[in-house]
């Protein structure tokens, strides 16, 4: 997992992790069998995710096949949905996941800013802007062209 530059991305990741821990705990307690994955496969998949982000082809733990990162994330969301619902987090976390898949994550935004401006200082400016709620709203809109403030929570 990468550093989350926005509060919403942090909330999304924390919600997914909490739901995954709860799901795996419940499965372990109930004796649900699992298929272990070799460490070298996990390391390779981690490397692909780090290199290619949401555009990566990743190992889908459900079937062992390569799949687009977005599909793997959608399957993860379905896998942990009962836990998210039990925790009262389904609407918020699933909405944040959908927005991230649609608009990209922090790394994609940083690469985009760097590619367009060509300066590392532009990336730093983006990170500074995204670290505050109003800054994130302005930075996200500057890069997506949108004016939707629905991701801001008061």
N, C-alpha and C positions, 0 to 999 in steps of 0.2 A: 504494500500500500504506500502511496505517495503522501506527501504533506497536503493537507486540504487548505487552500488559501481563503476559503469563505466559511462563514458560520453554517450556511446551508449544506455545503459539502461535508463538513464535519458532522453535522447532525445525521446526514444520510449514511455516512460510513459507520458512525457509532450505532445507529439503529440496525443496520445490516449485521454488524458484528454481534450485537446483543442478541438478535433473533437467531443468528447462526449458532451461537453458543447454546442458547436455550433448546433449539431444535436438536443439535447433536447430543446434548445432555439427555434429553428425553428419549432419543433413540438408543443411547447407550444403556440407560436404565431399563428400557423395555426390551433389550436384547435384539434390536434390529441389526441385522448383519450389514457390514460395509465392505467395500472393495478397497484395499489399501493401494496407494499410488506410490511408485518408486520415487525416491528422493531426486534422482537425476531428471526425471520427467517433471517434477514440481519445479526444480531449479530452471529448467529450460522454459517452462511455461511462464514462470516469473520473469525471466529475462525478456521473453517476447512481449509480455504485457508492459514492462518498463520501456522497451524500445519503441513499440508501436501503439501503445495506449489503447484507446477504444477502437482502433483500426486493426488490432492484432487478431490473429487466428490463435485460439487457445485450446488447450485440452479441456473438453467438456467432461467433468467428473461423472456425469450421469451415464455416459455411454463410452467414454474413452476416445471419442473421435475429436478431430479438430473442428472448431466452429468459430464463427465471428464472435468477437468479444461481446457485442451487444446481445447476441443470442444466449451466450453463457450467463451473462448478467440477468437477462430476463428469466432464465431457468432457475438461477439462484433466488431471485425474487419470489418465484412461484414456490420454491422449496421451503423458504422461510415464511411464507405468507401466514400460515396458521399462528406462528409465534408473533409475527408483527400484529396480527389482529388481536391476539390475546393480550398483548401489551398496549393496545390502543395506538399503535404507530403505523398501521397500514397506509392510511391516506397520505400522511406526511411523507413517509419514506418512499412509497411507490411513486408519488408525485415528483419527488426530488430525483429519483432514479430516472424517470421518464424525461425530465428536463435535462439531466446530464447527458443521457443518450442522444437527445435531440440537439443540444447546444454545445456539447463537448465538455471536457473537464478542464481543470486548471492548467495542466500541461499543454493541452491543445490550444487554449487561449494564449498561453505564454509563447508557444511556437509561432502562432499566428501573428502576434504583436511583433515578435522579433523578425519574422519574415517580411512583414510590411514595412517596419521602420528600420530594421537592420541594426538596431542599437540595443545593447543590453540594458541601458538606462530606461528604455521604453518598457522593458519587462519589469524592472524594479518599480517603475511608476504604476504599472498595472497591479502588481502585488500590494503596493501601499494602498491603492484605491480600493481593492477588493477586501482589504482587511477591516474595513468599516462598512456598516450596513448601507449608508447612503453612497459611499464610494463604490461599493459593489454594484448598486443599482445603476449608477452612472457609467461605470466601466463596462458592465454587461450590456447595457443599451448601446454604448458607443461601438461595441464590437458585433452586436447582433442586429442592430437597427431597430430593436423593439422598444416599446415603452410600457411593458407589462410590469407592474409592481407587485404582482400576486405573490412573489417569493419573499417579500418582506413581511415579517411578522411583528406585530406591535405589542 
